Amino acid sequence: NVWFAKRIANHENNIIQLIHKKSNFTKLYPSTIFEISYDDEKIKVEQKSLEEAGTVSKVIIASLSAEPKTFNQLKQDLPSINVNTLKNALWRMKNKGLIKLEDDYWNLTENEQE
């Protein structure tokens, strides 16, 4: 099994998304999100749903921070997001100027890359 860990931006805590990329003997499992929080005495790791961990927009921005991607690449990279939700979120983010679509590749705008 090959899993990919991706950090999702959050100011208070670290949020990590584990994405199952490859398996020789089983089906691919859905993405899993963990929130890691710290205080003076302990480190706490909690499994979260996508909605609890943050917005879909944050997950898309984290995915696109590595490289521009086509819709199909995003769909594979973010299996925990419903296809229709992903489409709607991409177009909303494009209309807000957070991301852009060039030659079938979604990419962050210059403001979001900083």
Buried (B, 14 or more C-beta within 10 A) or exposed (E): EEEEEBEBEBEEBBBBBBBBEEEEEEEBEEBBBBBBBEEEEEEEEEEBEBEEBBEBBBBBBBBBBEEBBEBEBBBEBBBBBEEEEBBEBBEEBBEEEBBBBEEEBBBBBEEBEE
